[in-house]
Amino acid sequence: MAADPYISYDRVFVIIRVDTSPGRAGAPETAIALTKALWSEAAAETEVARLNQLNREPGNVYFWKATRVERQPTPAGAV
């Protein structure tokens, strides 16, 4: 077992939209979407503030959450 189980992961910050507005044909009552992933917590906070300001519709809210992304193995011979 590796000494650090997180050594093959990088930290990212995902932007999440929760939509509880009615009238979306065929959609579940509450919809959740991951809209993008950013490398910086500060950038995620800024983007969430921007999106919440732009999308002031009732039932829509954006927030961010830290998570991990698995690194891609470096192909043999890559520089």
PDB file of N, CA, C and O in Angstrom:
ATOM      1  N   MET A   1       0.850  -1.185   0.000  1.00  0.00           N
ATOM      2  CA  MET A   1       0.000   0.000   0.000  1.00  0.00           C
ATOM      3  C   MET A   1       0.892   1.244   0.000  1.00  0.00           C
ATOM      4  O   MET A   1       1.901   1.297   0.703  1.00  0.00           O
ATOM      5  N   ALA A   2       0.510   2.229  -0.789  1.00  0.00           N
ATOM      6  CA  ALA A   2       1.285   3.478  -0.876  1.00  0.00           C
ATOM      7  C   ALA A   2       1.201   4.245   0.440  1.00  0.00           C
ATOM      8  O   ALA A   2       0.191   4.189   1.141  1.00  0.00           O
ATOM      9  N   ALA A   3       2.272   4.957   0.762  1.00  0.00           N
ATOM     10  CA  ALA A   3       2.311   5.747   1.985  1.00  0.00           C
ATOM     11  C   ALA A   3       1.277   6.867   1.946  1.00  0.00           C
ATOM     12  O   ALA A   3       0.675   7.192   2.969  1.00  0.00           O
ATOM     13  N   ASP A   4       1.071   7.449   0.787  1.00  0.00           N
ATOM     14  CA  ASP A   4       0.102   8.540   0.637  1.00  0.00           C
ATOM     15  C   ASP A   4      -0.919   8.132  -0.427  1.00  0.00           C
ATOM     16  O   ASP A   4      -0.605   8.170  -1.617  1.00  0.00           O
ATOM     17  N   PRO A   5      -2.135   7.741  -0.026  1.00  0.00           N
ATOM     18  CA  PRO A   5      -3.110   7.270  -1.007  1.00  0.00           C
ATOM     19  C   PRO A   5      -3.577   8.353  -1.978  1.00  0.00           C
ATOM     20  O   PRO A   5      -4.180   8.034  -3.002  1.00  0.00           O
ATOM     21  N   TYR A   6      -3.314   9.615  -1.682  1.00  0.00           N
ATOM     22  CA  TYR A   6      -3.769  10.712  -2.541  1.00  0.00           C
ATOM     23  C   TYR A   6      -2.683  11.211  -3.490  1.00  0.00           C
ATOM     24  O   TYR A   6      -2.863  12.235  -4.150  1.00  0.00           O
ATOM     25  N   ILE A   7      -1.559  10.500  -3.567  1.00  0.00           N
ATOM     26  CA  ILE A   7      -0.437  10.966  -4.371  1.00  0.00           C
ATOM     27  C   ILE A   7      -0.769  11.005  -5.869  1.00  0.00           C
ATOM     28  O   ILE A   7      -0.146  11.759  -6.616  1.00  0.00           O
ATOM     29  N   SER A   8      -1.734  10.207  -6.308  1.00  0.00           N
ATOM     30  CA  SER A   8      -2.070  10.187  -7.736  1.00  0.00           C
ATOM     31  C   SER A   8      -3.279  11.074  -8.058  1.00  0.00           C
ATOM     32  O   SER A   8      -3.879  10.944  -9.125  1.00  0.00           O
ATOM     33  N   TYR A   9      -3.632  11.967  -7.143  1.00  0.00           N
ATOM     34  CA  TYR A   9      -4.774  12.855  -7.343  1.00  0.00           C
ATOM     35  C   TYR A   9      -4.355  14.319  -7.206  1.00  0.00           C
ATOM     36  O   TYR A   9      -3.430  14.652  -6.466  1.00  0.00           O
ATOM     37  N   ASP A  10      -5.054  15.179  -7.933  1.00  0.00           N
ATOM     38  CA  ASP A  10      -4.907  16.624  -7.775  1.00  0.00           C
ATOM     39  C   ASP A  10      -6.216  17.164  -7.217  1.00  0.00           C
ATOM     40  O   ASP A  10      -7.285  16.607  -7.466  1.00  0.00           O
ATOM     41  N   ARG A  11      -6.124  18.243  -6.470  1.00  0.00           N
ATOM     42  CA  ARG A  11      -7.312  18.877  -5.906  1.00  0.00           C
ATOM     43  C   ARG A  11      -7.901  19.843  -6.928  1.00  0.00           C
ATOM     44  O   ARG A  11      -7.180  20.634  -7.535  1.00  0.00           O
ATOM     45  N   VAL A  12      -9.213  19.770  -7.111  1.00  0.00           N
ATOM     46  CA  VAL A  12      -9.941  20.687  -7.978  1.00  0.00           C
ATOM     47  C   VAL A  12     -11.173  21.178  -7.231  1.00  0.00           C
ATOM     48  O   VAL A  12     -11.550  20.640  -6.191  1.00  0.00           O
ATOM     49  N   PHE A  13     -11.785  22.209  -7.788  1.00  0.00           N
ATOM     50  CA  PHE A  13     -12.964  22.813  -7.177  1.00  0.00           C
ATOM     51  C   PHE A  13     -14.060  22.834  -8.229  1.00  0.00           C
ATOM     52  O   PHE A  13     -13.957  23.543  -9.230  1.00  0.00           O
ATOM     53  N   VAL A  14     -15.115  22.051  -7.999  1.00  0.00           N
ATOM     54  CA  VAL A  14     -16.183  21.952  -8.985  1.00  0.00           C
ATOM     55  C   VAL A  14     -17.289  22.948  -8.670  1.00  0.00           C
ATOM     56  O   VAL A  14     -17.604  23.205  -7.508  1.00  0.00           O
ATOM     57  N   ILE A  15     -17.872  23.505  -9.733  1.00  0.00           N
ATOM     58  CA  ILE A  15     -19.013  24.403  -9.611  1.00  0.00           C
ATOM     59  C   ILE A  15     -20.264  23.549  -9.815  1.00  0.00           C
ATOM     60  O   ILE A  15     -20.386  22.833 -10.809  1.00  0.00           O
ATOM     61  N   ILE A  16     -21.181  23.632  -8.870  1.00  0.00           N
ATOM     62  CA  ILE A  16     -22.388  22.818  -8.875  1.00  0.00           C
ATOM     63  C   ILE A  16     -23.607  23.727  -8.961  1.00  0.00           C
ATOM     64  O   ILE A  16     -23.698  24.728  -8.250  1.00  0.00           O
ATOM     65  N   ARG A  17     -24.551  23.367  -9.842  1.00  0.00           N
ATOM     66  CA  ARG A  17     -25.817  24.103  -9.939  1.00  0.00           C
ATOM     67  C   ARG A  17     -26.935  23.191  -9.455  1.00  0.00           C
ATOM     68  O   ARG A  17     -27.047  22.042  -9.882  1.00  0.00           O
ATOM     69  N   VAL A  18     -27.761  23.722  -8.556  1.00  0.00           N
ATOM     70  CA  VAL A  18     -28.956  23.024  -8.089  1.00  0.00           C
ATOM     71  C   VAL A  18     -30.147  23.810  -8.618  1.00  0.00           C
ATOM     72  O   VAL A  18     -30.268  25.012  -8.383  1.00  0.00           O
ATOM     73  N   ASP A  19     -31.022  23.115  -9.333  1.00  0.00           N
ATOM     74  CA  ASP A  19     -32.193  23.741  -9.954  1.00  0.00           C
ATOM     75  C   ASP A  19     -33.447  23.057  -9.436  1.00  0.00           C
ATOM     76  O   ASP A  19     -33.676  21.878  -9.707  1.00  0.00           O
ATOM     77  N   THR A  20     -34.257  23.796  -8.692  1.00  0.00           N
ATOM     78  CA  THR A  20     -35.512  23.258  -8.159  1.00  0.00           C
ATOM     79  C   THR A  20     -36.718  23.901  -8.835  1.00  0.00           C
ATOM     80  O   THR A  20     -37.847  23.747  -8.369  1.00  0.00           O
ATOM     81  N   SER A  21     -36.483  24.626  -9.940  1.00  0.00           N
ATOM     82  CA  SER A  21     -37.598  25.303 -10.605  1.00  0.00           C
ATOM     83  C   SER A  21     -38.496  24.284 -11.301  1.00  0.00           C
ATOM     84  O   SER A  21     -38.009  23.306 -11.868  1.00  0.00           O
ATOM     85  N   PRO A  22     -39.822  24.517 -11.256  1.00  0.00           N
ATOM     86  CA  PRO A  22     -40.765  23.600 -11.897  1.00  0.00           C
ATOM     87  C   PRO A  22     -40.807  23.817 -13.408  1.00  0.00           C
ATOM     88  O   PRO A  22     -40.285  24.810 -13.915  1.00  0.00           O
ATOM     89  N   GLY A  23     -41.420  22.898 -14.109  1.00  0.00           N
ATOM     90  CA  GLY A  23     -41.678  23.094 -15.521  1.00  0.00           C
ATOM     91  C   GLY A  23     -40.612  22.612 -16.465  1.00  0.00           C
ATOM     92  O   GLY A  23     -40.645  22.959 -17.646  1.00  0.00           O
ATOM     93  N   ARG A  24     -39.670  21.830 -15.997  1.00  0.00           N
ATOM     94  CA  ARG A  24     -38.664  21.263 -16.889  1.00  0.00           C
ATOM     95  C   ARG A  24     -39.172  19.900 -17.334  1.00  0.00           C
ATOM     96  O   ARG A  24     -39.051  18.926 -16.591  1.00  0.00           O
ATOM     97  N   ALA A  25     -39.734  19.814 -18.524  1.00  0.00           N
ATOM     98  CA  ALA A  25     -40.373  18.591 -19.027  1.00  0.00           C
ATOM     99  C   ALA A  25     -39.449  17.390 -18.922  1.00  0.00           C
ATOM    100  O   ALA A  25     -38.329  17.408 -19.433  1.00  0.00           O
ATOM    101  N   GLY A  26     -39.922  16.355 -18.263  1.00  0.00           N
ATOM    102  CA  GLY A  26     -39.168  15.111 -18.160  1.00  0.00           C
ATOM    103  C   GLY A  26     -38.035  15.128 -17.158  1.00  0.00           C
ATOM    104  O   GLY A  26     -37.366  14.112 -16.971  1.00  0.00           O
ATOM    105  N   ALA A  27     -37.804  16.255 -16.512  1.00  0.00           N
ATOM    106  CA  ALA A  27     -36.691  16.355 -15.558  1.00  0.00           C
ATOM    107  C   ALA A  27     -37.166  15.967 -14.157  1.00  0.00           C
ATOM    108  O   ALA A  27     -38.339  16.146 -13.830  1.00  0.00           O
ATOM    109  N   PRO A  28     -36.274  15.444 -13.339  1.00  0.00           N
ATOM    110  CA  PRO A  28     -36.658  15.164 -11.953  1.00  0.00           C
ATOM    111  C   PRO A  28     -36.991  16.467 -11.226  1.00  0.00           C
ATOM    112  O   PRO A  28     -36.682  17.559 -11.701  1.00  0.00           O
ATOM    113  N   GLU A  29     -37.622  16.325 -10.071  1.00  0.00           N
ATOM    114  CA  GLU A  29     -38.048  17.509  -9.309  1.00  0.00           C
ATOM    115  C   GLU A  29     -36.891  18.455  -9.028  1.00  0.00           C
ATOM    116  O   GLU A  29     -37.037  19.669  -9.168  1.00  0.00           O
ATOM    117  N   THR A  30     -35.760  17.923  -8.639  1.00  0.00           N
ATOM    118  CA  THR A  30     -34.559  18.729  -8.406  1.00  0.00           C
ATOM    119  C   THR A  30     -33.462  18.226  -9.334  1.00  0.00           C
ATOM    120  O   THR A  30     -33.198  17.025  -9.397  1.00  0.00           O
ATOM    121  N   ALA A  31     -32.833  19.131 -10.044  1.00  0.00           N
ATOM    122  CA  ALA A  31     -31.736  18.759 -10.940  1.00  0.00           C
ATOM    123  C   ALA A  31     -30.427  19.311 -10.395  1.00  0.00           C
ATOM    124  O   ALA A  31     -30.370  20.441  -9.911  1.00  0.00           O
ATOM    125  N   ILE A  32     -29.386  18.508 -10.477  1.00  0.00           N
ATOM    126  CA  ILE A  32     -28.048  18.913 -10.036  1.00  0.00           C
ATOM    127  C   ILE A  32     -27.103  18.737 -11.208  1.00  0.00           C
ATOM    128  O   ILE A  32     -27.097  17.691 -11.857  1.00  0.00           O
ATOM    129  N   ALA A  33     -26.304  19.761 -11.478  1.00  0.00           N
ATOM    130  CA  ALA A  33     -25.356  19.698 -12.588  1.00  0.00           C
ATOM    131  C   ALA A  33     -23.988  20.172 -12.131  1.00  0.00           C
ATOM    132  O   ALA A  33     -23.876  21.164 -11.410  1.00  0.00           O
ATOM    133  N   LEU A  34     -22.951  19.465 -12.550  1.00  0.00           N
ATOM    134  CA  LEU A  34     -21.584  19.929 -12.365  1.00  0.00           C
ATOM    135  C   LEU A  34     -21.258  20.735 -13.603  1.00  0.00           C
ATOM    136  O   LEU A  34     -21.190  20.189 -14.704  1.00  0.00           O
ATOM    137  N   THR A  35     -21.056  22.032 -13.432  1.00  0.00           N
ATOM    138  CA  THR A  35     -20.902  22.901 -14.597  1.00  0.00           C
ATOM    139  C   THR A  35     -19.454  23.059 -15.051  1.00  0.00           C
ATOM    140  O   THR A  35     -19.199  23.208 -16.246  1.00  0.00           O
ATOM    141  N   LYS A  36     -18.510  23.028 -14.123  1.00  0.00           N
ATOM    142  CA  LYS A  36     -17.091  23.113 -14.503  1.00  0.00           C
ATOM    143  C   LYS A  36     -16.222  22.799 -13.305  1.00  0.00           C
ATOM    144  O   LYS A  36     -16.682  22.796 -12.163  1.00  0.00           O
ATOM    145  N   ALA A  37     -14.950  22.534 -13.586  1.00  0.00           N
ATOM    146  CA  ALA A  37     -13.957  22.298 -12.541  1.00  0.00           C
ATOM    147  C   ALA A  37     -12.842  23.313 -12.717  1.00  0.00           C
ATOM    148  O   ALA A  37     -12.397  23.583 -13.833  1.00  0.00           O
ATOM    149  N   LEU A  38     -12.402  23.868 -11.605  1.00  0.00           N
ATOM    150  CA  LEU A  38     -11.336  24.875 -11.621  1.00  0.00           C
ATOM    151  C   LEU A  38     -10.215  24.419 -10.692  1.00  0.00           C
ATOM    152  O   LEU A  38     -10.446  23.671  -9.743  1.00  0.00           O
ATOM    153  N   TRP A  39      -9.005  24.877 -10.976  1.00  0.00           N
ATOM    154  CA  TRP A  39      -7.839  24.485 -10.182  1.00  0.00           C
ATOM    155  C   TRP A  39      -7.678  25.321  -8.923  1.00  0.00           C
ATOM    156  O   TRP A  39      -6.961  24.912  -8.010  1.00  0.00           O
ATOM    157  N   SER A  40      -8.319  26.476  -8.846  1.00  0.00           N
ATOM    158  CA  SER A  40      -8.112  27.406  -7.741  1.00  0.00           C
ATOM    159  C   SER A  40      -9.393  27.611  -6.932  1.00  0.00           C
ATOM    160  O   SER A  40     -10.467  27.820  -7.496  1.00  0.00           O
ATOM    161  N   GLU A  41      -9.268  27.550  -5.617  1.00  0.00           N
ATOM    162  CA  GLU A  41     -10.412  27.813  -4.739  1.00  0.00           C
ATOM    163  C   GLU A  41     -10.902  29.246  -4.910  1.00  0.00           C
ATOM    164  O   GLU A  41     -12.107  29.494  -4.942  1.00  0.00           O
ATOM    165  N   ALA A  42      -9.979  30.179  -5.019  1.00  0.00           N
ATOM    166  CA  ALA A  42     -10.359  31.587  -5.203  1.00  0.00           C
ATOM    167  C   ALA A  42     -11.122  31.774  -6.517  1.00  0.00           C
ATOM    168  O   ALA A  42     -12.104  32.515  -6.563  1.00  0.00           O
ATOM    169  N   ALA A  43     -10.678  31.108  -7.576  1.00  0.00           N
ATOM    170  CA  ALA A  43     -11.384  31.197  -8.858  1.00  0.00           C
ATOM    171  C   ALA A  43     -12.781  30.595  -8.748  1.00  0.00           C
ATOM    172  O   ALA A  43     -13.730  31.126  -9.326  1.00  0.00           O
ATOM    173  N   ALA A  44     -12.914  29.499  -8.017  1.00  0.00           N
ATOM    174  CA  ALA A  44     -14.228  28.870  -7.823  1.00  0.00           C
ATOM    175  C   ALA A  44     -15.161  29.802  -7.056  1.00  0.00           C
ATOM    176  O   ALA A  44     -16.330  29.942  -7.414  1.00  0.00           O
ATOM    177  N   GLU A  45     -14.658  30.435  -6.013  1.00  0.00           N
ATOM    178  CA  GLU A  45     -15.478  31.375  -5.236  1.00  0.00           C
ATOM    179  C   GLU A  45     -15.938  32.541  -6.108  1.00  0.00           C
ATOM    180  O   GLU A  45     -17.098  32.947  -6.038  1.00  0.00           O
ATOM    181  N   THR A  46     -15.049  33.076  -6.920  1.00  0.00           N
ATOM    182  CA  THR A  46     -15.372  34.187  -7.809  1.00  0.00           C
ATOM    183  C   THR A  46     -16.422  33.771  -8.838  1.00  0.00           C
ATOM    184  O   THR A  46     -17.365  34.516  -9.106  1.00  0.00           O
ATOM    185  N   GLU A  47     -16.256  32.585  -9.410  1.00  0.00           N
ATOM    186  CA  GLU A  47     -17.193  32.097 -10.427  1.00  0.00           C
ATOM    187  C   GLU A  47     -18.575  31.844  -9.831  1.00  0.00           C
ATOM    188  O   GLU A  47     -19.582  32.152 -10.469  1.00  0.00           O
ATOM    189  N   VAL A  48     -18.643  31.297  -8.638  1.00  0.00           N
ATOM    190  CA  VAL A  48     -19.928  31.067  -7.972  1.00  0.00           C
ATOM    191  C   VAL A  48     -20.631  32.396  -7.713  1.00  0.00           C
ATOM    192  O   VAL A  48     -21.834  32.512  -7.948  1.00  0.00           O
ATOM    193  N   ALA A  49     -19.908  33.387  -7.238  1.00  0.00           N
ATOM    194  CA  ALA A  49     -20.506  34.705  -6.993  1.00  0.00           C
ATOM    195  C   ALA A  49     -21.033  35.298  -8.300  1.00  0.00           C
ATOM    196  O   ALA A  49     -22.123  35.870  -8.327  1.00  0.00           O
ATOM    197  N   ARG A  50     -20.267  35.162  -9.382  1.00  0.00           N
ATOM    198  CA  ARG A  50     -20.679  35.690 -10.683  1.00  0.00           C
ATOM    199  C   ARG A  50     -21.938  34.982 -11.179  1.00  0.00           C
ATOM    200  O   ARG A  50     -22.885  35.633 -11.621  1.00  0.00           O
ATOM    201  N   LEU A  51     -21.949  33.664 -11.106  1.00  0.00           N
ATOM    202  CA  LEU A  51     -23.097  32.895 -11.585  1.00  0.00           C
ATOM    203  C   LEU A  51     -24.352  33.161 -10.759  1.00  0.00           C
ATOM    204  O   LEU A  51     -25.446  33.278 -11.312  1.00  0.00           O
ATOM    205  N   ASN A  52     -24.201  33.256  -9.444  1.00  0.00           N
ATOM    206  CA  ASN A  52     -25.369  33.539  -8.603  1.00  0.00           C
ATOM    207  C   ASN A  52     -25.911  34.942  -8.860  1.00  0.00           C
ATOM    208  O   ASN A  52     -27.111  35.177  -8.723  1.00  0.00           O
ATOM    209  N   GLN A  53     -25.040  35.873  -9.232  1.00  0.00           N
ATOM    210  CA  GLN A  53     -25.482  37.232  -9.557  1.00  0.00           C
ATOM    211  C   GLN A  53     -26.224  37.247 -10.901  1.00  0.00           C
ATOM    212  O   GLN A  53     -27.257  37.903 -11.032  1.00  0.00           O
ATOM    213  N   LEU A  54     -25.701  36.531 -11.890  1.00  0.00           N
ATOM    214  CA  LEU A  54     -26.313  36.484 -13.218  1.00  0.00           C
ATOM    215  C   LEU A  54     -27.634  35.721 -13.231  1.00  0.00           C
ATOM    216  O   LEU A  54     -28.585  36.128 -13.897  1.00  0.00           O
ATOM    217  N   ASN A  55     -27.687  34.640 -12.509  1.00  0.00           N
ATOM    218  CA  ASN A  55     -28.837  33.731 -12.530  1.00  0.00           C
ATOM    219  C   ASN A  55     -29.641  33.868 -11.250  1.00  0.00           C
ATOM    220  O   ASN A  55     -29.610  32.993 -10.384  1.00  0.00           O
ATOM    221  N   ARG A  56     -30.347  34.953 -11.143  1.00  0.00           N
ATOM    222  CA  ARG A  56     -31.097  35.233  -9.921  1.00  0.00           C
ATOM    223  C   ARG A  56     -32.490  34.616  -9.935  1.00  0.00           C
ATOM    224  O   ARG A  56     -33.325  34.956  -9.097  1.00  0.00           O
ATOM    225  N   GLU A  57     -32.747  33.721 -10.872  1.00  0.00           N
ATOM    226  CA  GLU A  57     -34.050  33.079 -10.957  1.00  0.00           C
ATOM    227  C   GLU A  57     -34.301  32.269  -9.691  1.00  0.00           C
ATOM    228  O   GLU A  57     -33.392  31.615  -9.181  1.00  0.00           O
ATOM    229  N   PRO A  58     -35.530  32.309  -9.183  1.00  0.00           N
ATOM    230  CA  PRO A  58     -35.835  31.473  -8.012  1.00  0.00           C
ATOM    231  C   PRO A  58     -35.642  29.995  -8.367  1.00  0.00           C
ATOM    232  O   PRO A  58     -36.017  29.562  -9.457  1.00  0.00           O
ATOM    233  N   GLY A  59     -35.075  29.249  -7.475  1.00  0.00           N
ATOM    234  CA  GLY A  59     -34.887  27.826  -7.697  1.00  0.00           C
ATOM    235  C   GLY A  59     -33.534  27.442  -8.250  1.00  0.00           C
ATOM    236  O   GLY A  59     -33.230  26.254  -8.351  1.00  0.00           O
ATOM    237  N   ASN A  60     -32.708  28.417  -8.614  1.00  0.00           N
ATOM    238  CA  ASN A  60     -31.355  28.141  -9.109  1.00  0.00           C
ATOM    239  C   ASN A  60     -30.339  28.639  -8.103  1.00  0.00           C
ATOM    240  O   ASN A  60     -30.430  29.775  -7.637  1.00  0.00           O
ATOM    241  N   VAL A  61     -29.387  27.813  -7.769  1.00  0.00           N
ATOM    242  CA  VAL A  61     -28.298  28.256  -6.901  1.00  0.00           C
ATOM    243  C   VAL A  61     -27.025  27.523  -7.325  1.00  0.00           C
ATOM    244  O   VAL A  61     -27.057  26.347  -7.686  1.00  0.00           O
ATOM    245  N   TYR A  62     -25.917  28.242  -7.272  1.00  0.00           N
ATOM    246  CA  TYR A  62     -24.604  27.688  -7.577  1.00  0.00           C
ATOM    247  C   TYR A  62     -23.767  27.684  -6.309  1.00  0.00           C
ATOM    248  O   TYR A  62     -23.866  28.591  -5.483  1.00  0.00           O
ATOM    249  N   PHE A  63     -22.944  26.655  -6.163  1.00  0.00           N
ATOM    250  CA  PHE A  63     -21.960  26.616  -5.087  1.00  0.00           C
ATOM    251  C   PHE A  63     -20.777  25.793  -5.561  1.00  0.00           C
ATOM    252  O   PHE A  63     -20.848  25.133  -6.598  1.00  0.00           O
ATOM    253  N   TRP A  64     -19.681  25.832  -4.796  1.00  0.00           N
ATOM    254  CA  TRP A  64     -18.499  25.066  -5.168  1.00  0.00           C
ATOM    255  C   TRP A  64     -18.206  24.036  -4.096  1.00  0.00           C
ATOM    256  O   TRP A  64     -18.638  24.162  -2.950  1.00  0.00           O
ATOM    257  N   LYS A  65     -17.469  23.025  -4.491  1.00  0.00           N
ATOM    258  CA  LYS A  65     -17.077  21.967  -3.577  1.00  0.00           C
ATOM    259  C   LYS A  65     -15.704  21.456  -4.001  1.00  0.00           C
ATOM    260  O   LYS A  65     -15.451  21.256  -5.189  1.00  0.00           O
ATOM    261  N   ALA A  66     -14.834  21.250  -3.044  1.00  0.00           N
ATOM    262  CA  ALA A  66     -13.510  20.683  -3.337  1.00  0.00           C
ATOM    263  C   ALA A  66     -13.637  19.183  -3.551  1.00  0.00           C
ATOM    264  O   ALA A  66     -14.403  18.505  -2.867  1.00  0.00           O
ATOM    265  N   THR A  67     -12.879  18.681  -4.505  1.00  0.00           N
ATOM    266  CA  THR A  67     -12.830  17.239  -4.758  1.00  0.00           C
ATOM    267  C   THR A  67     -11.478  16.894  -5.362  1.00  0.00           C
ATOM    268  O   THR A  67     -10.587  17.742  -5.414  1.00  0.00           O
ATOM    269  N   ARG A  68     -11.317  15.670  -5.814  1.00  0.00           N
ATOM    270  CA  ARG A  68     -10.044  15.244  -6.398  1.00  0.00           C
ATOM    271  C   ARG A  68     -10.274  14.766  -7.823  1.00  0.00           C
ATOM    272  O   ARG A  68     -11.356  14.293  -8.170  1.00  0.00           O
ATOM    273  N   VAL A  69      -9.252  14.895  -8.626  1.00  0.00           N
ATOM    274  CA  VAL A  69      -9.260  14.343  -9.983  1.00  0.00           C
ATOM    275  C   VAL A  69      -8.033  13.449 -10.109  1.00  0.00           C
ATOM    276  O   VAL A  69      -6.931  13.814  -9.699  1.00  0.00           O
ATOM    277  N   GLU A  70      -8.247  12.284 -10.678  1.00  0.00           N
ATOM    278  CA  GLU A  70      -7.145  11.349 -10.832  1.00  0.00           C
ATOM    279  C   GLU A  70      -6.237  11.805 -11.966  1.00  0.00           C
ATOM    280  O   GLU A  70      -6.709  12.137 -13.053  1.00  0.00           O
ATOM    281  N   ARG A  71      -4.954  11.819 -11.712  1.00  0.00           N
ATOM    282  CA  ARG A  71      -3.980  12.210 -12.738  1.00  0.00           C
ATOM    283  C   ARG A  71      -3.928  11.146 -13.830  1.00  0.00           C
ATOM    284  O   ARG A  71      -4.059   9.949 -13.575  1.00  0.00           O
ATOM    285  N   GLN A  72      -3.733  11.625 -15.048  1.00  0.00           N
ATOM    286  CA  GLN A  72      -3.531  10.709 -16.165  1.00  0.00           C
ATOM    287  C   GLN A  72      -2.096  10.212 -16.116  1.00  0.00           C
ATOM    288  O   GLN A  72      -1.180  10.995 -15.863  1.00  0.00           O
ATOM    289  N   PRO A  73      -1.887   8.937 -16.352  1.00  0.00           N
ATOM    290  CA  PRO A  73      -0.504   8.461 -16.386  1.00  0.00           C
ATOM    291  C   PRO A  73       0.237   9.103 -17.560  1.00  0.00           C
ATOM    292  O   PRO A  73      -0.334   9.309 -18.631  1.00  0.00           O
ATOM    293  N   THR A  74       1.488   9.407 -17.347  1.00  0.00           N
ATOM    294  CA  THR A  74       2.308   9.992 -18.398  1.00  0.00           C
ATOM    295  C   THR A  74       2.681   8.895 -19.391  1.00  0.00           C
ATOM    296  O   THR A  74       3.264   7.884 -18.998  1.00  0.00           O
ATOM    297  N   PRO A  75       2.355   9.078 -20.669  1.00  0.00           N
ATOM    298  CA  PRO A  75       2.706   8.055 -21.661  1.00  0.00           C
ATOM    299  C   PRO A  75       4.229   7.872 -21.737  1.00  0.00           C
ATOM    300  O   PRO A  75       4.990   8.819 -21.541  1.00  0.00           O
ATOM    301  N   ALA A  76       4.649   6.660 -22.022  1.00  0.00           N
ATOM    302  CA  ALA A  76       6.079   6.375 -22.151  1.00  0.00           C
ATOM    303  C   ALA A  76       6.672   7.244 -23.261  1.00  0.00           C
ATOM    304  O   ALA A  76       6.113   7.337 -24.353  1.00  0.00           O
ATOM    305  N   GLY A  77       7.788   7.866 -22.975  1.00  0.00           N
ATOM    306  CA  GLY A  77       8.472   8.686 -23.959  1.00  0.00           C
ATOM    307  C   GLY A  77       7.982  10.131 -24.020  1.00  0.00           C
ATOM    308  O   GLY A  77       8.509  10.935 -24.789  1.00  0.00           O
ATOM    309  N   ALA A  78       6.971  10.463 -23.208  1.00  0.00           N
ATOM    310  CA  ALA A  78       6.466  11.852 -23.212  1.00  0.00           C
ATOM    311  C   ALA A  78       7.428  12.738 -22.456  1.00  0.00           C
ATOM    312  O   ALA A  78       8.091  12.310 -21.512  1.00  0.00           O
ATOM    313  N   VAL A  79       7.489  13.980 -22.890  1.00  0.00           N
ATOM    314  CA  VAL A  79       8.391  14.936 -22.242  1.00  0.00           C
ATOM    315  C   VAL A  79       7.602  15.838 -21.338  1.00  0.00           C
ATOM    316  O   VAL A  79       8.172  16.719 -20.695  1.00  0.00           O
TER     317      VAL A  79
END
